Amino acid sequence: MYLLNQDSIPATIAQHFPPTEDSYFYNPMMRWGNGFPLLFHPLFAGDIAVSPPLDHGAEGGLYTLAKNGIIALRALYDFIEAHQSALLDDPAAFLAAREKLFRYLEERAGLRFFRLAPWGESIDETPPGDGYLSEAAALKGSIEENNAVIHKAIAANDPSLLDECPFLEGVAFRQHLNAAVYDYGWALIRSSLHPFRLEVFTEEGLKGMKDALGEIVVPATYDTIGDFPITEGLATVSKRDKWGYINRRGIEVVPCIYDRADDFEYGYGAVVMDGKFGVVDENGQTIVPLVYDDGHLPGHDLFAVKKGHEWALIGASGEVLLPFQPAISIVAVRDMEGHSYFQLAKENGEKLFFTHRMKLLPVGALDEITAAGEYYIVTRGKANALLDATGETLLPFAQQQFRWIHALLAFAVTIDKKTGLYAPDKGWLTDVVYDSIEPLYTPENDERYAMVRNGMKAGLFAVGEQFYRVLPVAYYRFSYLKKGFFGYCTSEASWGIVRANGTIVTDTIFEYLDGKMGNVPNAVAIGLKDNEMVTVAEDGTATPMSPHDIVAELDGATRNMSLLKVLRAAKKAIAQQPGQ
């Protein structure tokens, strides 16, 4: 259950509320796993509008005006306080929670609407029929029933009537109200807070940490508190010139006993005690014993360590990956995807290069090395060669350029301005005859497709366990619609549908096609055909969309002039419906 305070509402329910300027600010208020707690039902005491899920659940649900809800919630809390002897187990805790709750609502819930999404923050896909819409409508009815009982109890000044709330299913309101899990409503707000966002504060010269609402999580007991590296769970702290680490919940998991503690990398921290280097993990366990003269962390589960005048690489289990040998340094050189090779520099200026599998790369002193996925491009003058992780040559030196395409698990190889596709585990997939080769994006991990071009014409190939041509080089471009289906076009406004096996489903009869990455319910895509918005089934059947569906799909989501014309017509049709 996901509660937000926001300024925007879907166009499908705009008629329920007075006009407002478009704004997309929002503030998460509650993330709760077990229904919508009764204590917050008054936030929806005003008129409630229901919208189906839109944009994978990023919009839709129950909407109401926030100011009316805050007034109703305050009335309930005033009523509880007035009858505390009958309703409260811990009046002091209630008053503390109340003060924090309404301070939060005053300071952070100033946007126009409350939105309640019963399906949570997002959904993978919209189910058949109106499953989610029915769920939201049922929740609306439940909230209205409970609010009616709360209103009756307040009007009668009788707290015993609160036991009649259907939500309670026979449980006394007092028992529900005092449940520790709710903390009198404050725990519901705390559920929306990022548990790891802490801010440093200073008190009497010492440092501590507070959460986003200003509550102290770490008392001010440290001389210094370092920043949390973006991808790491621990930060350095010091007390009286000794260093350790705290986690993002403010717990000191590595005690302040070290002479030096470096920022965490790859889930580990380099520490020094009595001049000896070692490594600890996020649980405070020693991974590399403090017996080395120096060291650093060149990669995941990988440690460079020095003894005397020799360096080695060892793993997280202590295994020696690259044996000790005389050197002045050893460093990792990484590509954009994190793949690396290792450079070991000797005192005489000689450099040795090793693959990520610790195999020696047979390269000369003037050669350049580029890591590319699991492979290595070696440049010698104007020539390039391709080597694998064992140091073996896959493609020998020649005047050729390599570009690793991770989405295809293959290299685009360009020779004399023409390009072909080469997969190290399969060999050449195409001849070197194309002007360009690019991946066609799909969300499917097990499906890969390449779009090849010559001039203004494009073709489509499947690049997976089997390599085959889907369509020849005769089209303008392609787009992914859903698993097993693509759009193809002969011009910008002439689209058809083809199956991944190359079977043509429709000719280019659509002015527009959008598969929404496979998220059009019970269809391949939505499209524009003869100036009419349609959904297109797997057999190519086109079904006209309703005006409400058109508005839900297009409002604020397109600048296409043809689609805007259809959108205006849909809005006009809705406005002319009875009761609008």
Secondary structure, 3 states (H helix, E strand, C coil): CEEEEECCCCHHHHHHCCCCCCCCCEEEEEECCCCCCHHHHHHHCCCCEEEEEECCCCEEEEEEEHHHHHHHHHHHHHHHHHCHHHHCCCHHHHHHHHHHHHHHHHHHCCCCEEEEECCCCCCCCCCCCCHHHHHHHHHHHHHHHHHHHHHHHHHHCCHHHHHHCHHHCCCCHHHHHCCCCCHHHHHHHHCCCCCCCCEEEEECCEEEEECCCCCEEEEEEECEECCCCCCCCEEEEEECCEEEEEECCCCEEEEEEECEECCCECCEEEEEECCEEEEEECCCCEEEEEEECEEEEEECCEEEEEECCEEEEEECCCCEEEEEEECCEEEEEECCCCCEEEEEECCCCCEEEECCCCCECCCCCCCEEEEECCEEEEEECCEEEEECCCCCEEEEEECCEEEEEHHHCEEEEEECCEEEEEECCCEECCCCCECEEEEECCCCCCCCEEEEEECCEEEEEEECCCEEEEEEEEECEEEEEECCEEEEEEECCEEEEEECCCCECCCCCECEEECHHHCCCCCCEEEEECCEEEEECCCCCEEECCHHHHHHHHCCCCCCHHHHHHHHHHHHHHHCCCCC
